[in-house]
Amino acid sequence: MIRVDGWQTARQEQQLIEWFGHVPDFLITLAADYCAQCSDAEFCAPKFTKDGMPRLALRGHDVEKFIGAVMRAIPDAVNPAQKIA
């Protein structure tokens, strides 16, 4: 959610504090174009726990994107997918 660079992190934290009064534990960002065309059932698809926290899950696509980012950032890194096999 928050960028790594020092001044960008400080600016984003400042903006979140201005909006919400604190830096939230999580922030859900929705694509306006999707929200404009989806049904109520599709829009309400996210699930939450009894405590109000989002029920989060990792999907294969998320893992593939992460591995790709690591491999681009650290070319010498051992591909984690090879260790799983």
Secondary structure by P-SEA (a helix, b strand, c coil): cccccaaaaaaaaaaaaaaccccccbbbbbcaaaaacccccccccccccccccccccccaaaaaaaaaaaaaacccccccccccc
